Amino acid sequence: MMKLRLILLLWTVLFFSGNSAQAQTAPTAVLNPAEGVNASLGSTVTFTCIINGTEDALWIVDGMSDPTVQRQMGITQNSTFRQSDGTFISRIYVSSTMENNGIEIVCRAIGTLSNGQSETVTLFVQGLLSSPTALGISDSEGPTRRLSWTPPPTLDLTNVHPDISHYNVCSSILNEVSCNDVQGTELSFLNIRIGIEFSVVAVNVVGEGNASTINHEPCDSTTAPTQVDGDLVTSDISLQSSGTTPSVTFSFGKGGGDANCFNLYRIEASPSNQGTPLTQGPMFPTVSGGEDNSVSVTSGLVRNTVYSVSIVSVNVNGENPSKGDIQLSTYDVQSIQSSTRPGVIAVTCSFTTGSVASSCIVRICEVINGNVSMMCQDLSVPRSPSASETTQELNDVQPWRCLCDCKCHSE
């Protein structure tokens, strides 16, 4: 009888002990925030894991649980602490860098017999800005028009856009592109009655975002421009920067064509002896008296060079070259002239504005029966400082004449 009671007691203990093991609850982990997180660049995102059934939490970032590796990614975590309801809290802090864009974060509750894992949360770092919206062109004062836009959607959830440093606004006119940094959300431009393509890009510390574009096309004509009226004329030729860089002003008539298609002009200069070809423009001409146009070329020309220059009239529908080329000389001496009176010949050298030449050397040759002989001599015509021209008179040289074979020097 005693033996029977002992066996029954042992079976009872084992039975209840087995039921206790089967009734043990598996640990759980709940991650907050529970969905994908949009964070602005440079911010820090906090992830909180609520653990039930254990006090051990394991953070897994992109499949890696090594804290050393996580610290190299800019991720830190604090110790687990108990709450009043018996659950445990563990947190990690993730830096929103471009390298951490798209990483997946999981919290795992580690139990004695089993583990509990949270849902996976993905971090999206909002870096490059999206496109500005609501681009529009409206009338402004006088001949100007106004380009305006609305900032792109925000980078974070606070409905602000502190990350925008400025806007890069570019305009393309006949394949010539120019850009400006704009702080606000509008830009005024001259209504030149020709097609312009604008692009607007928001910029932050990461770089340029996506562009929005709009076209300004007031010209509907399909007619190409006609030639400029009249001839191309040079004036105000000068040597700048101590006589090293030539500059010149060209004057010309307007090009014809549709009045709604405003003409631009392009200067093309081809050197006949040295240097490289020069293309200047398209350019906006200065209208003088409503009839003539003029443009100044201050770079690209080379000294001591003779250019063949033409001007091309351009609009959105095409281009048309000028009627003919002109010759442009960038030598110090622009011309040599001679005049005679009985027994005297006067030789005059005209110097380019800005020239530092001290004299002009003129070759004088004897003319016999209408033919130029080989009997020549070089005449140095001294120049007064800063004088625009200098003249030398020679006596008893009626049979001689001045040829335009000349050079000048600055000795």
Steps between C-alpha positions, in 0.01 A plus 500: 500500500787734578663427166180583311472842665863585413452420130178701486669801656790480257262482201310800626818709529613404152156570353477853639864570422446402136191722471700795642768463231237480225326815633816721480434808273743571207665846524384777266658812350310799365697763307396863490470660246353192337510610135751658262655817641565812292776706659668817378869489429721556806232427759500218760217246511408318823368143481332355812449128564242387761589151628267266688598172658873568521742780566752421227476689170709453186509770234561384142583764234522382140556147631786604731477485878861589588489825707847597374386490139185692592702773671700542179168565327417778747264282709502495881276322752421532868448237772170318540285624790181370661168685492230498768282261297773236498614556139851604407613788276807511273591785264749567218587830337570503124669786312323598177793489263488418132688178583216395731231559241291182460639305795264247665466489878367208709467457877514143638394396853731221620329242725622184670306259281399725207542846346254765393572725203347835406391610157774635271516881470683676214667840539464735202735797508360793305805663340464637147201724455220426259388736225362849569135526404256751351747663260343800329586810297308823556520863388709742702583869476624639169660254258573239768316183590503296820580129538364354826476159664400318819756319720518122459323266747656504845780277618351413838162475669490851642388668176806722480800501265805625690733295283462721189801733474408656163359430155705455183307664215633448147379653174578365154483741205602363161715233670674762715448405868545733797421426866438706814474419871168630630407520869127559458236334283487741207726653236438796266627486142490715188224414255717471190221353288694182434477145629655438842508171690525536879595229747471540879683274748493513881843457661595373846817367664478178298483675164250585231159336510270422210430775248173652387488668159279752322520661155449867415402497131331822391629470143280289274657598169668245275693766307878510534666841542620699201839657454591805700430828327804686373863411548692387806718785626779503759559788735676572828779248442728503805772303677415436864704391802821682411457425132469123526128427439325652198138605516270630232144626459299386199203692365239357266138532395215288629415166350154465354242232563192448712466788747407256777830312460762732643837459327823424676835542330817293488842638408728257314864594441748279310871595522688521170850467641499360855288436807180299531151572364277709726127453547336761719132458589208462470486846650237760577570808287479853632242687297613851407245740359265215423691413184860397557635230725846466648687236697839514670746210489746528789652151512620233261679726252878468457740786435684541167235304315279574202149356532229439247185590694133429430182540701220246510139588576337231717154427635310196621427391144852509359783729401619708206855630441582859408541613141878495508809487717711793613867508592601576856861569592626482858843643416618812681485698174153501351579701185768692309412791275701733285435840350711707261557857404775636277832374629354346820339171594337459842470153653248449784471188721178449698541295818251277675361639826705357787808432286835558673700508175753784485531520123377374165739362239394581144665358191552758225565369149580687175247479218645495147265516203216387718688199638626462855873454495719312744648830620332524840584637837336467843390816667445513876216737584528585872188525709426737781384321817130400486451677166237336280702572185836632391612673177840531334567732205761415237645746248575440132338156483224557241589185302472291813186374666411338830399134485286341768776251574572616850579381845522674831697433810514623858871559535 
